[in-house]
Amino acid sequence: MSLKSQRRLAAEILKVGQGRIWIDPVRIDDIETAITREEIKKLIHEKAIQPLPIKGISRARTRVIHIKKKKGLRRGAGKRSKSNASKKVIWMRKIRALRRRLRELKERRIITANTYRTFYTMAGSGVFDTIAELERRLKARGLWRTR
């Protein structure tokens, strides 16, 4: 009582996968005797063989997560993806930029060697977040020399 060939033929005719073919359990005898495409088409017309509907993806879990997010949950550090950089990499980028700028200012004689050393240690201790902040501090203290 194998209906493998009938299932295969029906799948080809209906242009669906074999797993999506539904065979009426009441009419199994008729389906078993059907061996040609015409016979299978006739059974499809009679609704003895039908394609099952496409299975969707349940959105139940998504809805629950959305409600939780509205409440302010699921917003911890593990869910943030602003940057893949670790704290160390972020620090390295910042300090290298600051030190590069200080070196540049010293070489162009905009700041003195003394000021360079003072601000170098300040940068190392995390006083400045950006180059702009470093330059603002230099100008505010009157250490920015103009020619």
N, C-alpha and C positions, 0 to 999 in steps of 0.2 A: 504494500500500500504506500509506496514511495511516490511523492508528487513532485520530485525534484525537477524533472524535465518540464512539467506543466508550470511550475513556479518560475523556472528560467524563461520559458517562452512568454509568460504573462509579463515578466519584468521587462523583457525586450520590447514587447508591444506597448506597454504603458510608459516606457522610458523612465523606470525607477529601479532602485536596487531590489534584489531578491528578498531582502529582509522586510521590505515595505509591502509585500504582497499578502493580502488577507484572503484566505480561502474559506468559503462557507462550510462549516462542519456538517451541515444537513445535506449538502449536495456533493459530498466527497466521491460517491460512486460515479456521478456524471463526470466530474472533473478527472477522475482516474482513467476513464475511457477516452477522454479527449487527448489526441496526440498530434493534431495538426494545428497550424496557426489559425485557420478559419474556425475550428471548434473552440479554441481558447478565446478568440474574439467574440464568438457568440455567447460564451459564458460570462465574459466581461460585460457585454451588453445586458445580459440577464442579471447582473449584479451578484453572480455567484463567486466571482473573483473581483476584488477591488484593491486599489492602492490605499495604504494607510496614510493618514496625514503626516506631514513633516513634523518631527518633534522639535519644539523650541527649547530655549534655554530659560530656566526658571529665574525670574528676577526677585524672588522672595528674599534671598540673602542680601541682594543689592539694596532693596528697600529698607531692610533693617539697618544696614550700615549707614544709609543716607539719613535716617532718623537719628541715629547716634551722633553723626557728624553735626546735625543741626543743633543738638544739645551741647555740642562743644567737645564731645569725646573723640577718641581716635586722632588726636592732634599732637601726640607726643613727638619727641626727637626722632624716633624711628620712622615716622611717617613723613618727615620733611626731606625734600630733595632739591634744595636750592643749590647745593654744591656737594660734589663727591669728595672734596678735599678734607683731609683731617685737620685738626687744630694746629698741628705742627706745620703742615704744608702752608696753611694760611699765614701763620706767624713768619715762616721763612720768606714768603713772598713779600710781606709787609716790611720786615726788617731789612731785607736786601735792597728794596726800593728806597727806603729812608737813608741807608748808609751810602748808596750810590749817589743820591742827591746831595748829601753832605760833602762827599768827596769832590763832587763836581763844583759845588760852591766854594770849597777851599782852594781848588786848583785855579778857579777863575778869580780868586782873591776877593770874593764878595763877603766871606767871613774869615776871621783870623784862625790860626792854628789852635789857639786857646779856646775860642768859641766852638770850633769843630770838635775838640776833645770833649768839652762839656756837653754839647748836644748829642754827641755819639753815645755817651753813657746814658743820657736821658732817653734816647731812642731805644737803647738796649733794655732799659727798665720798663718800657711800655708806656711812656708818657704820651707819645704821639700815635694817632691812629692812621693818619694820612700825611702825605708830603705837604699838602696845603696847610694842614695844621702846624707842621714844623716851620714852614715859611712864615705863617702868621705870628708865631711865637718869636721868631727872629726879628721881624719888623716891629713888633710891639715892644720889645726890649731895646730897640735901637741898635741892633747888632748887624743889620743889613747895610753894608757899605755901598754907597753910590759914588761913582767916580766924579 
